[in-house]
Structure formats: structure tokens, C-alpha cells
Amino acid sequence: MITAVFDREVNCRRAAAAAFQENVGRSGGGPSTSGSEPTFPHGLDIISIANFFTLSNRTECYLKIAVDVAHFEPYRRPLIDHLVAYKVGHIDIGLRDIAAKSLHRLVPLEPIYFVSTVLPRLIPSCVHPTDVILRQGALLAVGEIISALGRLPTAERPLQDSLVPIQIQRTIRELPYEIDRNRLYRGKGAEWIRIAVCKLIQAVSESGISLKKDADPAASSSAPSAAAPKGGRLIRTTLQAKAKPPLQSYLDTLEDGLKNPLESVQAAAVDALRQFNKVLIHEETDQWRIALIDRFIKISTSKDAGPAAWRGYSLALGCFPPGFVPAQKLLDIVNNLLLLAKLPSDTAMRDAETRRNSVVALREIITSCGSEIVSGHVDPIFETLFVALDDYSADNRGDIGSWVREASVHTLQVFVHSLLQPPTSNMIKPEIYTRLLHKLMKQTAEKLDKMRDIAGRTLQTLLENPLTLAPRRVELLESIYSKKNRSFEWASSRHVFGILSEWMSMDEYIQPILAGFVRSIGGKNNSRELLDDAIGAISAHADSLRGDGSKLALFGEQLLRFWDHHQAINTSEIQAAAFYRLYEVIFATDVFSNIPEGAIASFVDSIGQRLQKEHQRITKISKSIERLCGFSALLASAAPLPANSAGARDTTLSLLLFQLDNKYPVVRKATADAMFGLLSVFPHILPADVEASSQVVLATLRSIHWDTAGDEERVRQVLELHSLLKISPPTSLASPQLQSAPAPAPAPTSVISSTPSISTGNGDTDTGTQTEQEAADAPASS
């Protein structure tokens, strides 16, 4: 039976269960007719609990099946003894953890045996000097047993009974200090020990063991000492005169955990501190607790503390229970968390994990203390969370800003839900609801499946609440219900983007949806499926507008407003390139061919003006090859727009020619590719007197290698293209020496594909692997 429920391998567990079942069938496992004890007691009952199918999951075996079997007394103590003797010190850390949890569930079946036998066997192993595996497993087991004993009904708690020697309670209470005194946090596996000690402190804090320093040390000297493990040392069972008080020792241990760079250690320390603070309410004065919070706030904002301390202490600020400090001091914590959640101007203080932990701590405060405590900070909290939802920080780990955004969505859901309860149900302004839905819709249109799932579920929860004062709430909800079926998933881009395509017809929500599609269409390393779903959603919206001139004109105005918003903010190079890709996709749908003549002319002229302003902007500030190549692709996609006036067309072609003389070779080649594809497919965009010579223009584009040609040769070809297209060249290119020089012979081979196709604008050519540094080292234009 032990093998069937506790073996590491599933095949061994099933084989043992089959053998047990076979023996029950042959030897009998039911009540004996002769009155003697059956060979396999309760066999028939057990084989219905532990069989081939139920033993497939190891966690289920340890936490449920073993407990069910242990209800039969003949099997109870052997199961407990096996866990203590073999599984607590197992080499598999996952097995040690689950064995301790199994002991936790077995405690209510025989608490006296755990107090009298199991704890004395485990306690000496908690300070084993050499075996870190056994030490960690024993600490976990002792913590789980103490936690289970503390959760028993008051009448059954051995901790409050005379059967539990006071010496065992004192010894368990001193374990964290003993481990620190013996320097057992050092060496390999130190993080295991810290996590285990934090869990032990949490268990001791909730078990009812007194943490006050004993007034009569002599009372403990007569108590028997627990036996030391073989090769180990005896644990101290009396308080030393210089020993720290338990409260101070525990607090120092937990603060060391908060400063640890490992998130698992910090999380264990915060969980323990949350329970330990409930003890401090009764054990320490208000002044002491206020001083503690002031110290936590100071460390969380100190530049000298370092990122690990910022993360741990910011997370710890959210674990103070109601009544721990006055309400005013709690507001100081909230203000500090709002400050930490924002992106600091000092780059040395920027840390995504700190911002995420600050948002998580804010959610913990709202959950534990209620929205009334922060009723005066409603607008600042919303503003901070909205700003956090725009955190797109990235480093070599990827999109680290997504951690902050995910935490912000969860916190917003909790905060709004708490505010919708009396007496704060009227504290959210209508404009806050609108901004909230905008932020959530933007996240549902982005590329991360996890963010779409979290934001979508939160959005649906808010819309289902009748108190939510969102514009067109019923229409949004009906759209979700009409799409939602058995296979609907918020994480699925195909399902979600289909709903967003319908919502784009609502003028209130098209702007945030477009902002989300910027990341889905133009983001780096996006999957082909995501890109197709996003382009399909925009195309579906465009198709729904065909034939309706007024709606198309409105869509054009919405695109212009979104463009102006983009230029008004300080967008990063990566986001700008993604923005270009979005408009390139929209222009490629040919949706504007049905706009009334006056409206399309105005729209195209406005686009031309904005392209010229954007060109002036990136010429001054941009050094991103991706952005410059994307701008060339955008110019090529905007040139064929219907009703393109001669002035707007010349502006677009002039900007393309300017890009041909860019200092980066990759940009020049991408521009040549885009221009060649444009004129191959849409030669009619040229003036009537130039259209006949379009093949000459294409031949000129193919005549040189734009990424490797010399300055003089390249400038000569650019001037030739200006002449063919009858566009005045800029003064920087009008060099008399270059104009009078003889024309070079055509290159023997072409570097531009002669197959008519529209360039994607992503620079995906044979030079796509060229870095910005390599491009910068290439010869610059005159």
C-alpha cells in the first residue's frame, strides 16, 4: 500500500495497486467469517479508492488517496512513518514538498502521535549540519505539522494541551534563530532553507505558539532534549542569555528574505510576514509598528538599497492587516506605492519587477482594507493604473512591461469591484469608465495571448455589471454573447479580433482598438497566425464599410485623428515602425476607393501633409533602420490612393527618392524594392507624359546595387530618377560636378527582383541581417 500511494513512478504505483488488488481477491479483504483479522484489512474498500486510474496523478496520491487510506487504522501509522523516514529527505525537491503537505492532511487523523513521536523525530533534522536536503525537508514537514495542529478545533488542539511538552514548543520557536546561529543559510541549497524557514515562521505565527521571550529560562533546563541525528549535533533547547527575542529574530529573518534576489524567496517571506504581522498587532506598540512601516517605505525608495530590496519591500508594503497602523499611515503606504508604480525619470531607479510588485501590493491593500480606506485617492489610483497599462518596457528578457500591465488589469478589476459596493458605488466618474474600457480593449487587441485573456475576462466582467456606466454597454455585451460559444476563448486571436472588428464601427472605441492592432500587426516576432487574424479583422471592418460613403469618410477622419495622436506622443522607434505597418495594411485594403470624391481628395491631401511632417521628424531624430524601412514601405502603399492629386503624388514620390539617398545601405535597398514594386503594379500613378517611360524608370532602379554603390554613382542615379519623374531634386543633390559627369554603365546583375510585387516594408531582403552598426559603417551619401 505504501508503494501504491507514495512511489515516485506511476508504473510502480499501478503495479503495487494491482498486486494489492490481486491479493485481496485471493486472500480476502472483507470481514472474516471466522472472526480472525483478514490478511488485507479493509481490502475491498481500499481497492475502490486506490486503483489503476486513481493513482495516475502523484499529487492526488499524496494529498487525497493516502489520506483516504489512512482513515483505516491499520494503515495510518505505517503511512506516516514512511513519509517521515523516506520522503521528507528524498532527493526530489518536489517530492519533499508534497510529502510535507501530505503530513499536514494526516495530522487531524492522529494528532497525538504527531506530537509525541513525529515532531521529536523531525526537529533534530531541521539543524542537520551537512545534509541540506534532509534539513529542508524536515523544516517543511515541521511547518506543515504545526500549521495543521493550529487549525484543529480549539477543543482538540494539542498545542493548548498539557500533552504537548512546553519544551517542544520552545524548540520549534527557536529553530529560525538556531539555523542563523549555526550559519546554515550558506552554501548550496541556501535558497531552499530560506523558503522553508519562512514557511516555518508563517506556521508558527498562525499556530498559537507564544513568541514572547520566556521569563523563566530554568523551566526549560529540566525538559528532556530531543535526540540528535546521526552525525549531527544536538539542537539547543534552552534560551541563551544573548539570544535575540523571537519576534526580533523572526523579523530579521523575514527582512533578509525580502532582500534576496530570488522571487521565490521574496514571495515566501511576504507570505510569512503577512501572518507574522497579525502577531505583531498584539505584541508590539503602535509607535513600534509605525516605525517599522516608515523603515519599509524608506528602503523601498532608497537608491542605495538596490533592485532586490525595492522589489521585496514594495511587495511587503501590501501585507499589513487592518488595524496594524492608523488609517493615515496606511494612506502614506498607498501614496508610496503609487509613486513606485510609475516609471521613474532616473534610469538607475527603473525596475519592472518593482513596479509590478507595487501594483500587486496596492491590490492587496484594497482587498484587505476595503475601498473606503482609499476613497480619497480614487482618481490618483486610476491614473496610476492607466499609466501602468501603457508600460511597454523591454530588455533582453523580452516584454517585461507585460508583467506590470498584467498586474494592473487584475488590480483594476478588484478596485472597480470594491468601489461598486456601497457606500462607494457612486465614486467612479463616467469618463473613468470610458478610459477603463479603452485600456482593456487595447490589451485585447494586442499580441500576447495571456494579456488578451486577462483583459478580455476583466472587460466582460465589468460589462456584465449593470452599475458600470460604460457607453453602449448593452451593445458590447450582446456582441460578446453572440460570438461566445463552446469554443470561444479570450486568448484566441481569431475569436477576439472578430469581436473587435465589430466594435471598430463604434466611434467611441475605434481609437484604442487601432492602438492595440499596432502591436499585433507591426510588433516584432509576431506569429503568422496572429498577423493574419489582425489583418483579417481590419479587412473585415473595411469590407463592412464599402458602399457607405459617409461611414468611409468617418473612418478616414478617425485614421487622421489616430495619426495626430501618434505624432503628439513620444513614440519609441519600435512602436513607430509598427504604426507604419498598420497604415500600410489599411491602405492595401483599397477601402477608400468608394469614398465620395470631395472626401477622398481631402483625406489624401491630409495624408500627404502628415507624411511630409513625419519625414521631417524622422530625418532629424531617427536612427532606427526598421523605422526608416517601414516609412519607405508606408510611402509606397500611400502613393496609389485614389484621387491622389498631382501635388500629393509628387510629394510621395519625392520622399521615396529622398529615402534612396539615405545614409543606411539597408534603407536604400528597401526603398528601391518598395519603389520598384509600386511602379511595376501601379504605373498609372505616374503623369501621362511620364507613364510611357515607366520601363525606363524601372530599368534605372535596377541599374545599380543600392546598398553597395559608391556615393557619386548613387547620387547620379537619384538625379536621373528625378529627371525622369519630372520632380525637382533637393539642393543637397544638385551638384554641378555630378550632373556633368558621364552616366555609368548598367550593373551586370540586378539586386532587385523583377517580379512585380508590393514590398512588405519590413526590409526582409538578403541584407536583412545587416545590423545598424554595419549600416552606419557603410559609405555615407554626399
N, C-alpha and C positions, 0 to 999 in steps of 0.2 A: 504493500500500500504506500509506503514511503517513496519507493521508486516511481510509482504511478502518478503521484501528485507533485513530487519535488525534483525529479530528474531534469537535467538541463536540456536533453534532447527529446523531441516529440516522439521519435520512434521508440525510444526506451520507455517512455511513459505509456505509450499504447501497448507495447509488448507486456509490460508489467500488469496493466489492466486486463489484458486478455488472459494472462496466466492466473490472475486472481479470479476472474470470472470462471475459468475452466475448473479451478479447484473448488469454487463454491458449488458448481454444478456436480462435481464428483463427490465431494466430501460433505456437502450440505452447509448451507449458510443461514438457514432459518431456525426457528425454535426447535429444540431437540425433544423428541417424544419420550426419550428415556430420562429426561431431567438433567443430563450432563451438559456441560458447556460445549457448544459447537466448535469445530476446528476453526472456522472463519466466522466469528460473531457478526451478526447483522449483515451477512454477506449479500443477501438479496436486496436489502435496502441500499447498500453501498454501490452495487453494480449498476443501479439505476441512476446514481449520482456521478460516478467515475467510470466512463466507458470510452470507446474509441473516438467518438465525436466530441464529447465534452472536454477531453484532455488535449485538444489540439492547440489551445492558446495557453502559453505559460503563465501569463498574468492571471488569467481566470483560474488556473490550477492553484496558484498560491493564495489568492485573495478570496476565492469563493468555495471551490471544491474542497480544499484542505480544511476550511472552516466547517463545511457541512459534514465532512467525515469525522472531524474532531468532536462533533456533538455526541458521538458514540464513545463512551468512556474508555473501552479497551484500546482505542487508537489515539487518544488525546495526548497523553504524555510522551509516547514514542515520537509522535509528530513534532511536538515542542522540542524535545531533546535533540532530534535530528537537526532542526533548524539552528539551534544554539551551537551544536558541536561541529557541524559541517558547512552550513550555508552562510552563517554570519561571517566566516573567514574565507569564503570562496574567492577564487581569483577573479571571477567575473563581477565587475562593479555593479552591473545591472541586477545580477542575482543577489548580491548583498543587500541592495536597496529594497528589492521586492521581498526578501526574506524578513527584513525588519518590519515591513508593512504587514506581512502575514502574522508575525508575532503580535502586532498591535491588535489584529482582529481576533486572535486567540485568547487574549487576556481576559475578556469577560467570562470565558468558559471556566477558567480556574485561576482566579487572581491570587489566591493564597499561595499556590505553587510557584507562581512567578515571583512573588515577594520573598518567599523563603528559600527558593532553590535557584531560579533562573538569574535574578539580579546578582546574587553573590558570585555566580559563575562568570557573569559578563563584566562586572565592574573592574576587576583587575586587568582584564584585556584592554580596557579603554586607555591605559597608560603603558601599553607594551612598548619597550624601548626600541625594538628592532623591526617588528612585524607591522608595517604601516597598514597592510590590508586588513589584518585582524583588528587593529586599533580602530580603523574607520568603521568597519562593520559592527564592532561592539558599541561604538558611540551611537551609531544609527539605531541599533536594537534597543539600547537603554533609553534613548529618547522616545522611541515609539512606545515602549512599555510604560514609561512614566506618563506619556500623554494619554494612553488608554486607561491607566489607573485613575488619572484625574478626571476622566469623563464618565466614570461609573456613577450610578446614582449615589446620593450622599450616604445612604444607609449602608452601601456596600463598598465604600472606598477604603481600601487598606491603608492609604496614606494618612487617614484620620483615625486609624485604629491602632490599638496597642500592640497588635500582632506584627506591625512593621517597626523594627528597631529604629530608634531615632538616629542611630549611627549610620544606617544605610541612606537615610535622607540627607544627612550631613555630608556623607562621602559623595553622593551624586551631585549635590550642590557645589562641591569643591572641585569637581572634575575639570571645568574650564581653567581654573587657576592652576591646577596641577599640570595640565598639559602645557600651559605657558611657562610655568616654572621649570619644567624639565626640557624645555625648548623642543617640543615635539611638533612645532609648526614648520620646522626646517626640513630641507631635503625633498626627495622625490615624494610625490603624493601630498604635499603640504596643502594644496587647494582642497583635496578630499577631506582632510582633517578639519579645515576651517569651516567647510559647509556642514560637516557632521556636528561640530561644536555649536554652530549657530542653531541647528535644529534641536540640539540638546537644550540650549538656553530657552528656546521657544517652548519646548515641552515642559521644562521646569517652571517657567513663568505661568503656564496655564494649569499646572497640576495641583497647585496649592501648597507646595513646599515653601516654607518660610525662607526669605532671602536676607533676613536680619542676621547680623553677626551675633553668635552665641555669647551670652553674658557669662556662662559658666563653662569654660573650656575643660574643667576637670570632669564634667559629666560625661565627656566623650572618652576619657582615658580608660575607663573601665569596660568600655564596649569592646567586643571581640573584633579583630581586624580581619578583613577579607583576605583570602589566600592569594598569593602572587602567582602568576602564570610561570610555567617552567621557563627558565632563562630570563625571566623578567625581574621586576622589583616590586616591593610592597608599596601600595598606594598609601599616602599619608591619611590617617584617619582622625587626626586632631588638628585644630586650627593653630597655626604658628602665630607668635606674637606680632611678627612683622607682615603677616599675610594681609592682602587687601580685603576690605569688606566685599562680600559677594556682589552687592549692587555695583560698586565701582569696577570690580573685576569684569563683570558681565558687560558693562558699558564700554570699557576699554577694548574688550574682545570684539564687540559689535562694530565699534568705530574702525578698528583695524580691518574688519571685513568690508566696510564702506569704502575704504581707501584702496582696496585690492583692485587691480586692473581687470580681473575676470568678472564678467557679468553674472555668472552663476554664483560666485561668492557674494557679490553685492546683493543679488536677489535673496539669497538665504539670510544675509544679515538684516535686510529690510523686513523680511517676514518675521524674523525673531524680534526685531526692535518694535514692531507693531504690537506684539503680545507683551513684550517687556515694558512698554510704556504704560500699559494698564496696571502693572505693579507699581510703577513709579508714582502714579496718581496718589496712592495711599502711603507710600514710603517716604516721599520727599516733599519739601515745601514748595509753595508757588514760586518763590524767588529763585529757588534752585532750578525749577523746570523752565522758568523764563530765561535764565542764564544759559541753560542748555540749548534752547531754541536760537538764542542770539549767536551762540557759537556755531551752530549748524548753518545759519544764514551767512555768517562771516566767511566760513570756509567755502561755502558753495559759490561765493562771488570773488574769492581771493585769487588773484592771478598767480600767486606763488604756490597754490595748493596743487595744481596740475589737473589734467583731464580726468584721471581716475577718481580723485576726490570730488570734483564737480559733479560727476555722474552719480556717485554713491550718495552724497549729501543732498543733492537735489531730489533724488528719489525718496530719501528718508524724510524729507520735509512733509511728505504726504501721509505719513503713518502715525501722526499724533491723534489720539482718540478725542471725542468730545469731552470737554471738562478738563483736559490736560492743562490748558492755559486759558487766560481770559480771551474774550472774543476779539479785542483789539489786537492782541498779539497774533491771533490766527489770521487777521487781515494783513498783518505785516508779512506773514508767510505767503499769503496769496499774492501780494504785491511783488515779493521777491521772485516767486515762480513765474509771474507774468514777465518780469524782466529777463529771467533766464531762458524763457521760451522764445525770445526774439533773437534774430541774427545780430550779434554784436558788431559794432563798427571796427573794433580791434580784432584783426585777423588772428592774433595769437590766442584769443579767447573763444574762437569759434569751434564748437564741438557738437556734432549732430546728436550724439547719444545724450548729452546734457540737455539739449532742447527737447528731445523725446521724453526723457525722464521727468522733466519739469511739467510737461503736459500730462503725463501719467499721474504725477503727484497731485496736480490740480484736480484731476478726475477723482482721485481717492478722497480728497478733502470734501468735494461736493457730495460724494456718495455717503461718507461717514457723518458729516456735519449738516448736510442739507443745504438747499439753495438759499435759505433765509440768511445764513451767515455771510453770503457774498451778494446779497440783494443790492447793495450799493455799488457793486463792481460789475454789473451785468454788461454794460456797453464795453468797458475795457477788456473783459474776458472774451466776449465775442470777437472784438477786433484782433486780439492776440491770436485766437484760434484761426481766424480767417487768414491772417498773415502766415501762420504756420502751414496752412493748406497750400500756400504758394512756395513752399520750401523745396527747391529742386537742386539742392547741393549734390555734388558728385565728386568722387575721388577714385582711387584705384580699386575700391571695393564696389563701385557702381553707383546706383541712385540711392545714396544714403539719406537724401531728403524724404524718401518714401517712408522711412521709419517715423519721421515727425508727422507727415501727413496722415499716416495710419492712426497714430495716437490721437491726433486732432479730431479725426472723424468719430472715434469712439467717445472722446470727451464731449464733443458737441452733442452727440446723441444723449448722453447721460445728463448734460447740463440742460438741454431743452426739455427733456422729460421731467426733470425736477422742477423747472420753472413753470411747467404747465399744471402743476399741482397747486391747490390752494395753500397759502394766501398769495402766491406769486404768479398766478395764472395770467395776469394782465401786464406783466413787466416786459414782454418781448414786443418791440415795435414792428409794425408791418414791413418796414424796409429791411429789418433784420431777417425776417423770414425770406424775403426775396433774395438777399445776398447769400443766405444759407443754402437755398436751393441752387443758386448759381454755382457755388463752390462744389456742391455734391455732384451736380450734373457734369461739371468739368472733369471731376475724378472718374465718373462712369464712362467718359469718352476717351480716357487715356489708355496707355498700352499695358499696364500691369494688371494681370488677372486678379490678383489679391486685392488691389485697390478698387477695382471695379466692383468686386463682390461686396466689400465692406461698405463702400459708398452707396451702392445700389440698395442694399438691405436697409441701411440707415434712411435713405431717401424714401423708400416705400413705407417704413415705419412712421416717419413724420407725416407723409401724405394720408395715411390711414387714420391719423388722429384728427377728429373733427375740430379741435381747437387750433389747429395750425392754420394761420391766416395767409396761406400762400396763394398767389394769383393763379387762377384756373386750376385749382387743386383737384376738382372733380374730374376735369378732362384728363389731367395727368394720370390720375388713379385708374380711370376707365381704360386708358391706353395700356397701362401695365396689366390689368386684368384680362384685356382682350388678347394680349400676347402670351400671358403666363399660362403654361400647361405643364404636363408632367415632365417634359424635357427642358423646361426653361431654367436657365442658370444665369445669375447676375455676373458670374465670372466669364461667361461665354461672350466673346466679342460679337459673334453673329447675332445672338439674341438681343443683346443690349443695344448695339448700333442700329438695329431695326427699329427699336422704340425711339431712339434719339433722332432718327431720320424723320419720324412723325412730329416730334417736339420741335424740330427746326422750323416748322411752319408757324410757330408761336413767336411773335416778335420779342416777347419778354425773355425768351430762353435761348435764342439762336447764338448770341454772343459767347456765353460760356461753353456751349457745345462746340462751336468752332475752335475755341481756345483748347479744348480737350483733343479735338481731332488734329491739331497742330502736332501734338506729341505722338499720336498714333500713326500719322502719315509720314511725318518728317523726322521722327526720332531715329537714333542710331540703333542698329542691331535688332530692328523690329522683324518679327516673323512675317513670312509671305501671307499667311492666313490673316493676320491682323491687318496688314496693309490692304489686302483685297476687301476685307469686311468694311474698313473705314472708307475706302474709295467707293465701294458699293453703296454705303449709306448716303454719301454726298450725291452720288449719281441718282439714287432713288429720289432724293429730295428735289434734285434738278428736274427729273422727269415729271414729278408731280406738278411742277410749275409751268411746264410747256403749254403754250396756247393761252396763258393768262398773262397778258401784258402788264397789268397793274401789280400782280404778285412778283413778276420778274423784275419790275422796276424797284419794288420794295426790297427784293433780295439784293439788287445792286447797291442800294443805299446802305443796307446792313453790312455788306462787304466793305464799303468805303469807311463806315464808322469803325469797323473792326481794324482796318488798316491804320486809321488815325490813332486808335488806341495803342496799337503796336508801336508806332513811331513815338508816341508820347512817353513810353516807359523805357527804362534802360534794359533792353533785352540782351541776353547773352548771345555770343556768336552761334552756339549750337541751336538755340531757340529761334534765332533769326533765319538760319538755314531751313529749319523745319517749317517756319512760317511761309517762306518762299515756296516750298514744296506743296503746301496746302493750296495756295492760289494757282500754282501750276496745274494741279489736278482739277480745280474748279474751272479754269479756263479751257481745259481739254475736253470738258463735257459738252461744249458748244451750246450751252443752255441759253446764252444771250442772243442767239440768232432770232428769237421771237419777240424781243423787246421792241416796243414802238420806236420809230426812227429817232424822234427827238430825245427820248430817254436814253437810248443806246449811245447816241453821239455824246451826250453829256457824261455818261458813265465812262466811255472810252477815253475822253479827254481828261477826266479826273484821274483815271488810272495812269495815263501818261504823265501827268504832273507829279503824281506820287512816286512813280518810278524814277523820275529825274531827281526828286528830293532824296530818295533812298540811295541813288547812285552817288550823290554828293556826300551823303552821310558815310557810306562805307568806304569811299575813296579816302576820307580823312582818318577814319578810326579803325577800319577792319584789317586784320592780318590773318584772318581765317580763310584757308583755301576752300574749305567746304562751303562757307558762306558766299564767297565770290563766285564759285562754280554754280551754286544754287541760284544766284542772282542772274547769271547768264542764261540758265535754263528758264527762269521766270520771264526774262525779256523775250526769249524765243516763243514762249507759249502765249504771251500777250500780243505779239505782233499780228496774228491772224484774227483778232477780234473783229466782229462785223462793224460796219460803219466807221472803220478806222480812218480818220481824216489824214490828209497828206502831212500835216504838221505832226500829228501824233505818231504816224508811221515813221517819219523821218527821225523823230526823237528816239523811238525804239531801236531803229537800225543804227543810229549814231552811237547809242550807248553800247550796242553789241560790238561795233567797230572799235570803240574805246577799250572794251574788255579784251579785244585781240592784241592790244599792246600792253597788257598787264605785266607787271614785273615777275609774276609767278608762272613758270612754264606750264604747270598743270592747268591753271586757269585759262591760259591762252589756248591750249589744246581743247579743253572742254567747251570754250566759247566757239571755236571753229567747228567742232562737232555739232553743237546746237544750231549754229547758223547754217551749216550745210544741210542738216535735216529740215530746217524751216523752209529754205528756199527750194529744196527738192520737192516737198509736198505742197507748198503754197506759193508757187511762183507768181500767182496773181496779185500778191500783196505789193509787188513792185509797180512803179508807174508804167503806163502803157509804152512809153518810149524806151524803158529800161527792161521791160519784161522779155523783149525779144532777145536780149543779150544775157539772159539769166544763166545760160550754159557757160558763158564766159566768166561770170561771177563765180560759179561753182568750180570751174577749172582753176581760177585764181586761188580759191580757198584750198584746193588740193595741191597747189604747186609747190608748197614748202612744208617742212616739218615745223609746226608752230612751237613745239616745245624745245627744239634744239637749234633753230635757225639763229644766225647772228643778228645783231641789232639793226644794221643797215639793211640787210635783206628783208627783215620782218617789217620794218617801217616802210620800206618801198612798196611792199605788197599791201599794207594797210592803206597807203595813199592811193594805190591803184584801185582798191575797192571803193574808196571814197569817190574817186573819179567815175567809176562805172555806175555807182548808185546815185551819182549827182548829189552828194551830200558834202557840204563844206567841211574840211578837216579842221581839227583844233589847231591853234597856233603852235602848240608844242610839237606837232608833227610836220608842219610846213617848213621844212629845212631846204634851202635852195640847193645845197650840195646833193642832198638825197634825191631831190626832184630831177636834177640834171644828169644823174648817174644812169648808165645803161641798165636795161632790165636784165635780170639774171635768167639763166636757162632754167626750165622747169625741172623739178626734182625727179629722179628716175622712178621713184615709187611713191605711192600715196600713203599718208598716215591717217587719212580719213576714209571711212567706209563709204563706198559709192552706193550702197543700198539705201534707198530713200526711207528714212525713219526719223521719228521725232526723238531728240535726245532726252534722256531722263533727267538731265541736270545734276546728277549725283557724281559726275566725274568718274564713272565706272569704266575706265578705259585701261589700256595696257600700262599707263603711268599712274594708275590709282594707288599704287603702293608707295609713291614718292611722298616723303614727309615734307612738312613745311620748312624744315631746316634745309633739306636738299633743294627745295624750290628756291629758297632765299639765296642759296649759294650760286644759282644759275645766273647767267649774264642778265643784267637789268636793261630795260628799254631806255632810249635816249630821252 
